[in-house]
Amino acid sequence: MTLNKFNLPDVGEGLTEAEIVSWKVKPGDAVAINDVLCEIETAKSIVELPSPFAGTVSELLVDEGVTVDVGTAIISVSDDVSGDPTPADVRAPEAPVAHETPVQPLYGKLPEDAAEEAAADGGTGESAPAAGPLVGSGPKADAVKRRPRKTTPAAAVTVNAPQVEPVQPHTPAAVTATEPAAVDNRPTLGGTITGLVNRVLAKPPVRKIARDLGIDLADVVATGSRGEVTREDLVSYQAQRDAELDKADGFWGKAGKPQDQRVERIPVKGVRKATAKAMVESAFAAPHVSIFVDVDASRTMEFVKRLKASRDFEGIKVSPLLILAKAVIWAAARNPSVNASWVDNEGSDTAEIHVKHFMNLGIAAATPRGLMVPNIKNAQDLSLKELALALNNLATTARAGKTQPAEMQGGTLTITNIGALGIDTGTPIINPGEVAIVAFGTIKQKPWVLDGEVIPRWITTLGGSFDHRVVDGDLSARFMADVAAILEEPALLLD
């Protein structure tokens, strides 16, 4: 009997260490080649490690929650197999092979189709106003309200599109509603707007439940297919509200306890550690300059409404984030230096600006594990429908914790959706390796002067940060003006 030890491998990107998150086997279990042994957390993502050996698990050499260096032995497997070590759910080889060909171990690398499965995994819901990579509920015009948070992992991601207040409820990227929507009799936007109804969509039984529970429907993230609040939304909101109250009651701890014993110490590791390092490097290596622009997004809201009703987009979540993404791609082609990187030449004091003739569009996603910025590869080649599907898949994958390191590499320009948190604007930090980032603020009704008249319009604020070594003030202003132009008139995309 031979005892084989499996060392923590480098799963890519020069990994130096990883945390054992959870073991999927225990001593005495029979395993086949490529059976999942454990989940590890790298600086970028959660990765499943498959077994390079067939046999029986002898010993787990590292406890869950422990961080170890690459090359450290984490498990021992004997070649003494008890029973059938080939479970029914073992992934089949990617290409047909003769039955006598042995299964090849993956040695810690995910099979190619694993990333494809994650990318094709369901649809994120809309964020536009919603957003689940991306959900949140923006504040009302006259008061700042707490953003509802779901307690389930599927709704914990805050990414995608800004929230619209107060009439347009948001549809989070993660949910496909099965309930029919209430009839929407709101007037269309455009020209002079009168008689706007400040009403959240919901069926009568749902309204009764909300009244009985004392819930303001405007505070609830709507997941209905047409933006209505569903019964499930109320249940989730109430559960989250109860959980927050329970935690709040005991947060301050015992009053008489010494202060030095009332400090919670949280180790900085994994995604949080990587994010902190990247943000410090970006903030102090790239001289940031930020500019802001208010945008009348009323025509974007009209366009999104038409897309939702279109047969071509049936079953696809659509939000204003989709139009912003298209606008950023369009504006970058007109102002190429925003889609670039600053590269210092090693061993010399010279540098180069690398202008990318492709767009790997990053979408900043706040997940339970921390900030992630997966990107959509070659976004410039996607149609509007294909881009909508890509945004949906990105959000679904992030929420499920399946975002892989390769999906966060090679970004060229990033969008961050602070509107999902009900925030008007901000000064985002540039994603390392890029020179520009666009912050998408909440969309809400504001008084706007149009043709000499003050009327209510759907207004958002865009904030952009740029690496001043590459992007001058004039270029950043032209780029932001181009992005704003598309939000003001999406028909320009057809030119």
N, C-alpha and C positions, 0 to 999 in steps of 0.2 A: 504493500500500500504506500503510495506516494502522497506527501502532504504539500499542496501548492499554496503559496501565499500570493495574494493579489495586492499590488501596491497602488496607491492612489495615482491615477494617470493624469497627464496634462490633457484636458479635453479641448484644448484650443486656446489661442491668444496668449500663450506664454504664461499660463496659470501657474502660480507658485504655491498656493494653499487653497484649501476648501474646508467647509464645515460639513460634518456628517449630520444631515437633517433627520433622516429616519431610515431604519433598516427594514427591508422587505422580506428578510429571511431570518431564521434563527438556527442555532446549532442543532444538527440532526436532520435538517431539511435537505431533500435531494434537489439539485439544481442542474439545469442543462445549460449548454453554451448559449449566451445571450439572454438568459433569464435576468430580470432586474434584481440586483442585490440590494441597492440602497439609493437614496436621493442625496445629492450633495448640493450645497449652495456655494457658488463661486461669487466673484465680485460682480457678476452680471446677471446670473440667472440660476434657477433650480435645474439640475441635470440628473437624469437617471443613469446609474452605472450598471451596464450589463456584465454578466460573468464571462470571463475568458476561459473558464474551466467547466467541465461536467464532473459531478461527483456529489459528495455529501459535505455540508457545511460543518467544519470542525469547531471553529471559534470565531467570534466577532472580536477583533483586536482593538477597535476604537469605539468608545461609547457615543451615543447620539448627543449632539450639541457640542462636540469637541472639534476644534479646528486643527488640522494637521497639514504638514508640508507635502507637496507632490513627491512621490517616491516612498512614502511611509506605508508599511504593510497595514492593511485595514481588515482583512479577512483571510482565513485559511480554509481551503477546500481539499478534502481527500479524494482520491480517484476511486474510492470504494463506494460504488453507487448502490443505494438501497431503493428497490422499486424502480418505477419508470421515471427517469429524470426529465422527461420531455412533456411538459404540460400542454394542454390543448391550446392555450392562448399564446404560445411562443410565436413570434413574428416569422412569417415565411420568408425565405431568401428573396432578395429583390429581383433576381433573374432566375429563369428555370435552370435547374441543375440536375444532373443524374442522381438517382437515389443513393448511389454509393458515395457521392461527394460529401465530405464532412462539413458541418456547419462552421463557418468561419467566425471566430470571436470578434466582437466589435472593439474590445479593449478601451472601453470608456467613451467611445465616440458614438453619437447617436446615428442611427441609420438615416439615410438621405430622406426616406419618405416620412420620418417622424416630423421633420420640420414642415413638410408639405401638409401633413395631417393637421398640424397646429394652425397653419395658415388657412386651411379650408374649413376650419371648425366653426360653423354657425355664423351669425351676423351680429354685429354690435348694434345696438339700437341707435336711434338718432340721438343726437345730443343737441340738437338745436332747438330747438332749444335744448337739447338734452345732452347728455353725454355720459356715458358710463364709464378705454384706454380711456370712465369718462362721464360721470354724472354729477349733478348738483342742482340746487334750486336757488335761483338768484333772489336777491332781496326785493321787496316791493319798493315802489318809488318813494314811499314816505316812511319807510322803516327798514332797518337792517335786521334780517332774521337769520337764525341758525340754519345752516345748510343741512338738510336731512342726509343721514348716512345710513346705509344698509349694514346690517350686521353679518350678512352672508358674504362669502368671498366673491360671489358672482357680481355683487353690486358695489364692491369696494374700490373699484378703479375710478379715478377722476381724470378724465381726459377729454376728449373730443370737443363738442361745440359749445358755444356760450349759451347761457340761459336767456330766455326771452321773458320779460316781465311787462305787464302782469297778466296779459290775456293768453299768450301762447304757452301752453304747458309743455314740459319737456318730455321727450321719450328717451330713456336711457338706452345706451348702446347694447345692453345685454339681453333685452327681453323681446320676445315675439309674442304679442298679445293675441289672445283667442276671443276676447270679448268684443262684441260689436260696439262701435263708438256712438256717442250721443251726436245728435244732429248739430252741425256747426253753422249757425246763422249769422256769423260775424260778417261785417261788410269787408269788401276787398280794400287793399291798401293802394294808394296812388291818388294823385290829385288832392283835393281837399277831403280830409277824413272826418266824418262826423258819426256820432252814434256808436262809437266803439263800446263793446260790451265787456265789462270787467268780470268775466265769468269763466271759471275753470270747468272744463268738460268733465262730466261724470253722470252715470245713470242714476235715477232716483233712489234705488236701494243703497247705492254707494253713498249718496248724499246723506241718507238717513243714518247710516252707520257712522259717518263722520260727525254728524250732529250729536249722536249718542255718546261718542267717545271724546267730544270736545276738540276735534281736530279741524284746523283750518285747511281746507283742500288746497289752498294756494301754497302751503308749505310742503306738500307731498310731491315727490318725484313721480310723474305720470309715466306709465309704461304701455298704455294702450296703443293700438296700431295707428290711431289718428290723434294721439295726444291726450286721451282721456285718462282720468284716474280710475284704476280698477280696484276691486275688492282686495286683491292680493297686495296692491300698493299700500292700502290702509293697514293691513295686517303687519306688513314689514315695517312701516313707519311707526306703528304703535310698539312693536317689539323693540325697535331701536331706541325709541323714546324711553321705554321702561328701563332698558339696559343702561342708558346714559344717566337716568335718575339714580339707579342703584349704585353706579360707580361714583357719581358725584357725592352721594351721601357719605361715603367712606374715604373720599380722596384725601382730606386734610389730616386724617389720622387722629391719634389721641392728643388732646390739647395739652396735657401735662408732660408729654414725652419730649426729651431734649431735641433741639433742632437737628443736631448732627446725627441723630438716629431716625430722622424723618426725611432722609435723602435717598431717592431711588437711583441706583447706579446701573446704567444700561450700557453694556459693552458695545463699542462701535465696530461693526464687522459687516461682511457681506456687501450688499448693495449700498447700505448707508455709508460704509467706509469708502467704497469706490466713488460714490457720488461726491462726498466731501472733498476727496483728493482732487477730483476733476474740476469741481467748482472753484476751489482755491487756485488751482493752476490757471484756469480760464480767466478768473477775475483779475489776477495779478500779472498774467502774461500778455493778455490782449487788452489794449486800452479801449474800453467800452465808450460808445457814445449812443445816446438813446433819443428817439424822437417819437412824437405822438400825433395822431390825427383822428378827429371825430368823423364818423361816416354815417350817412343816411342809408341804412341797409333795408329800406322798405321794399325795394324791388327784388332784393335777394329773398326776402321772406315770401313774396308773391311767387317767385320762381320755385322755391323749395316746396311751396304748397302745390304747385302744378306738377312737380316731379312726383310727389307722394301719390297724386291721383292718376299718374300715368301708368298705363299697362306695362310699359317697358321696365318700370321700376317696382313692379308688384313684388312684395316680399322683401324688398331691400330697404333698410333704414336710411333715411335721407335727412340731413341737417345742414344748417348754414356752414358748418365746418367744411363740408364738401365743396361749397362755392369758394370759400377762403383758400382751400388747398389748390383748386384750379387757378385762382387769382395769383397765388404765390408763384406757381409754375410759370404762368404767363408773364408775370412781371419780371421774373428772374431771366427769362429769355431776352427781355428788352434791356436788362441791366445785369449782364453776365457776372460782373465782379462780386455780386453778393452771393453767388453760388461757387465759392472758392475756398481755398485754405492757404494759410501762411506757413511756409516750410523753411525752417532754418537748416542750412547746410552744416552737417557735423564737421567739426574740426576747422571751421572758418567763420568769419564774421559776415558771410554773405547769406542771402536768403532768396527764396523764390515764391511767387504767388502762383498757385495751381488753380486755374479756372476749370471747373468741371463742366463738360458738355453733356451731362446727364444729371438727373435730379433724383437723389435718394432722400425722399421727403420724410424728415423725422417728426413724430408726434409725441410730445412729452406726456407721459402717463404717470399719475400718482397712484401707486398700487400699495397694498398692505405691506409689501416688502421694501418699499421706498420708491424713489423716482427712477423711472426707466424711460428711455427714448428710442423705441424701435422705429425703424424707418421703412418706407415703401420703396422698394428698388425700382429704378427707371420709371418713376411716376410720370415723367414727361410723355411716355408712350401710351398711357392709359386713357381710354375714353372716360366720359363722365360716369357712366355706369360701372366700368371696371374700377375706377377710383373709389366709387362708393362702396363696392364690394371689398376692396383692399382695406379701406378704413374700418369697415365692419369686422373683417377678419383680424385686423390688428388689435382692435379693442377686445374682441372675444378671447384671443390668445393671451393677451396681457391679464385679463381678469382670471383666466384659468391657471395662471402661473406657468404657461408653456412657452413664454418668450425665450428664445435661445440666443446665445451670444452673437451668432452670425447676423441675427435680425437687428442688432443694435450697433453693428459695425458699418463704417463707410457712409454715414450720413453726410449730406452736403448742405442742408438748410433745415431749420426746425420751426415748427409751430407749437406754441404752448397755449393751452386753453384755460386761462384764468377766469373766463366768463362762467365756466362750470361751477365756480365757487361763489358766483354772484359779485365778482370784483370788476370794476370798470376798466382798470388798466394797471400796468406795472412796468418795472424795468427788469426784464428777464436777463439772466446771464447766458452768454453764448455757449452752446454745446461745444466741448473741446474738439478741435480739428475743423471747425466751421468758422465763418466770419459774420453770420447774421442769424437772428432769431426774431420771429414775429409773435407777439402776445395778442390773443383774441379776447377782448373784453365782453362782458354781458351785453345782450341786446335788450333794450327796453324802450318803452314809449317816453319821448321827451318832446317838449315844444320845439319846433323847428321853423325857421323862416324859409318859405318857399314862394317864389314869385310875389314877394311883398306881404305875404300873409303868414301869420303864426298858426301852425297847425300841428297836431300830434303826428310824429313819425317814429319808426323803429330805428333807434340810434345805437351805434356801438363805437367803441374807441379802440383803435389799433395802437399798440406800442411796439417799437422795433429797437433792438440793440445791435450794434455793428462794431466790428473790429476796425478801429480808425486807422490801423496800419494799411488796410486794404480798401476800406470803403470811406470815401470822403463825405462831407456833409451834403454836397450837391447830389451825389449818387444815392445816398440813403433816402434823401427827400424824394427824388424821382421814383425810386423803387416803391416807397410807401404810397406815393400818390397813385401809382399804377395799380397797386393792390386795392386801394380804396375805390378806384374807378370801376373795377369789376364788381365790387360789392354794391356800388351805387347803380350799376347798369350791367347785369350779367350777360345781356345780349352781345356785349363786346367780345365775348368768348367765341362767338360765331363768325367774327370777321376773319 
